[in-house]
Amino acid sequence: MSAFYAPQGLVGLLVPQANTTVEPECSLLWPPGVAMLVARMTSAGATIEARLADYHEALEEHARQFADAPVGVLAVGVTGASYVVGPEAEDRRLAAWTGRLGRPVTNAACALVAALHTLGARRVALVSPYPESLTRLSATYWQARGFELVRVRRLESPPGPGHPVYRLDGAAAGSVLTELADAGADAVILLGTGMPTLTTLASQPRVAGAAVLSSTLALAWHALECLQGRQHAPSPATLQDMLSARAWRHRLDERLGHRPQSCTAQDGTAPPAAPGPDQRHP
C-alpha cells in the first residue's frame, strides 16, 4: 500500500476521544515528509480514571482502525493511562503489543521517560493539569520510574463542562514556570497531552537551566526515533533540536496567525523597519 505523502514515515496516532490538542500539536512538531493517520480511543467510563484504564485495555482494538495501512509506529497520545496501570504492567503490555502488531508502540509517558534519560535528567518538577487524585498517581508513577520529584505544581482549570484538562488554554502551563525556578530540577515536565503547550515551549524552553518538555513533544520526538529504528538508543541531537523549537516555531506562528518570532538577520541585527507612509515612493 502506498504512503505517497509520507516519504519519511507514517505514524498511527491514537488520541483520547475528546482531546483537541495532541493531533494539532503533533502536526506542527513533525517535519515535512512525516504524515499521520489518527484514530480515536473511546470509553463510556464514568470517571477519568475509568476512561484512562479503558483506553489502555482496549489499545489493540483501537489500533485495528488502521487496518493494513503502512504505519511505521503506533503512538498513543495519552499520558494519564500510564499512571493508572503503573510502570510494570505498562512495559509488559507495550512489549507485547509491539510483538503482536509488528511495529514499535510508544506512548506519551514512556516517551517522556526516554527523553529524560536522553537528557540525563534525574531531578524533575511536574506541572499537572489533572485533578488531585490523578496528580497523586502521576507522582507515584514518576518516582517508580526512578526520578526524584523536587516539585509538583497542579493547575486549576476554569469552570465549565467536560474534562478539566481540556479547559486549559495555551497560557496555563507557562503561567507557573517562574514558580519552579528555585526547585533545583534538571527538567520540568508539562503533563497531559490535552493541555496546549507549544507556545510555552517556544517561549520558555528552559527554567533556571532546566529543560522544559511536554507529553506531546516527547511523544512526537520518540515516534520519529521509532521510525528511524532508534527507539532503544534515541538521539540526543534530535531531542535538543525539537526542544529548541527551531524547526517548528514558524509552523506554530502560522497556525495561530502570528508574525514569525525570529526577526533577526544572520549578523544578529534586526531587519530595517518598514517605511512609514511619508517614506514610501509615490
N, C-alpha and C positions, 0 to 999 in steps of 0.2 A: 504494500500500500504506500502511495506517495505521501511525503510530507514536504511538498514543494516550498511552502512558506516557512519552513523550519530547517534550513540547511545546517544550523549549528545544534539542533536538537529540539525535541518536542517533550514538554513537561505535561504530565497529567496532574492537575491541581484539584485536590478535594477541599471543599470550602463548607463551613457550617451554614446551615440553611438561611439564616438572616444576616450573615456577615456581609457588610458592604465595603469593606476596606482591603482585605487581603488580595483580592483579584486585581483592583486597580493599582495597588502598590507594587505587586509583582510585575505587572505590565510595564511599569516605569523603571523598575530595577533591572530587568533582564535586557541584555544587549540585543542589537539587531541580529537577526539570524536565529534567535531562540523564540519559539512560539509555545502556546499552551492550549490545552483543552481543559475545560472546567466542568466539574460535576459537583452537585450539592449533596451534602450529608444531611439527612433529615431524622428527626426524632419527635415523638409526641410526649416525651418525658415532662413531668410537672415541675421539676426543679432544674437549675443549671447543672448541678452535679449529675443528675439522671441523664440529661441530654448528652453531656460530655462522655459519660460511660457508654451510652448507646452508639455515639459516633465511633468510638474505639472498637466496640464489639462487632459492629457491622461493617468494618472497613472493607473487607473483601467484597461484600455485597455491593457497596457503593462503587468500588473500583471496576466492577463489571460494566458500568456505564460506558467505559472507554472501549469495550469490546476488543477488536483486534487492531485498533489504531496503533501506529508505531511509536508508542510512548516510551521514552528512554529512561524516565524516572517518575516515580509516583511521589508527589509532595503533598503532605497532609497539613493543611493550613489551619491547625488548631493547636494551642498550647495547653489549655486547661485540662484536656483529657489525660495528659501525661500525669498531672497531679493527682487525678482521681484513681488511676490504675497503679501508679508507682513505678519506679525505675526498673525493677526486676521483671515484672510482667511486660512492661513496655519493650525492653530489649529482647525478650524472648519472642514476643509476637512480631516485632519488626523483622527479626531474622527469619521467622517462619514465613511471613508474607513475602519477603524478598525472594525466598526459595520457591514458593508456590507460584508467584506472579512472574518470575523470571526477569525481574528488573529491580534496581535499587528502590527501596522505600525509605523515605525520611519524613520526619515531622518537625514542627517548629521547635519543640523543646530539645530534641536530640540535635537539631541544627545549632541551637544556642550552645549546647554542651560542646559540640565540635568547634564552634567559633571561640569560645572561652579557652579551650585547650590550645587552639592555634595561637591565640594572643598571649598565652602564658599567664592568664588571669586566674587568681585563686580567691581573692577577696572581692566580693560582689555586693552591689547595692541594687535593690529591686524597686521599681516603680510599678505598682499594681493597680490595674483598673477594676479589679474584681471585688465582689462582696467580701466581708470579713472572713467567712468560712473558707472560701476558695483561696484567699490570700494566705491563710494559715497553712492550707495544703501545699501551696506553692513554696512556702518557706521550707517545709519539711522535705519537699522534693529536691530543692537545690542543695540542702545540707546532705541529703542522702547521696547526691551526686559528687560529694566531696568538696564542695565550695564553702567558704566561710562567709556568712552573711553579716555585713557590717552595718546595714541599714535597710529597713523596709518602709517605703512611703506609699501609703494607699491613697488613691484618688477618690474623691467623692463625685459621683455622677449627678448631673442635674436631674430634677424630677421629670417624669414622663413615662410613656408606655414602652414596653419592650425591654430587651436585655440592657442592663446598666452600662456595659462596656460600649455598646453601640450608640449611646447618647453623648459620648465624649467627642469633642472636636479636635482639630489639629493643633490647638494651642495647649491642650490639657497636659500632655507629657512634659513639654518644655517649661511649664509654669513652676515646676517644683525642682528643677535640676540644681538651681543655686543652693537649695537646702542641703544638697548632698556633697557640696564642695569640701566639707570637713570630715567626710565619712572615712577617708583613707582607703577607698575602693580602687581596685585595679580596673574594674569595668562596672558600668551602670547598665542594667537591663530594663528596657521598656517592655513590659509583659503584655501578652494578649494580641492576637492578630486582628482583633476587631477595633483596636484603638489606632486612629491615624497617627503616624509617627514620622513620616518623611520630612515634613517641614522642620520638625525639631532636629532630626539627624543632620539635615543640610546646614542648619544654622548653628547647632551646638554639638559638633562631633566629639568633643571632649569636655570633661568637667574636672578641673584641678588635676589634669593629667590622665584621668581615667577615660578609657574609650566608652562611648555611648553606642549601644546597639539595641535592636528591637527584634521581636519574634519574627516579624515578616522579613526584615532584611537578612537575618540569619538563614531563614528558610530559603529565600531566593538565592543566596550565595551557595548554600550547601547543595541545592538542586543542581546548580551549574557545575559544582565539583563532581557530583554524581554522574552527570552527563559526560564528563571528561575521564571518568573512571578513577577519580581521586577521593572517593568517599572515605577511605580509611587513612589517607595521608593528604588532607586538604592543603591548599597553597596559602601561606601567609600573605603573599603578594596580592592575590586576587581579593582576599578579605580586606586588606588595607585599602585597596583601590575602591572597593564598594563603600567602605566606611568614609572615604574622603568625599564622596558624592560627585567627584569629577565627571564620571561617565553618565550620571542620571539626573543631575541637578537641572539641566536645561529642559529635560522632558517634564520634570515636575513643574517648572515655571510655565511651560506651555500649557500643561493640563489645567493649572489654576488661573491661567490668564495673566500671569505676572511678567514683568520685564525681566530678562536674564539678570542674575545677581553678579555674574562675572563680567565686570565692565572695565577691566584694566588692560592696557596694551602689553605687548610682550616685554617692553622695557620697564614695566611696573608703573607707568604713569597712566592717569585717567585719560580717556579719549576727550577730544575737544567738545565743548558744549555745542548743541545745535544752535545755529544762528537765530537771533530774535527777528521779529518782523521787519525792523528797520535795517537789518544787516543783509537781508536776502536780496538777490538780484531781482529787478523788476521784471 
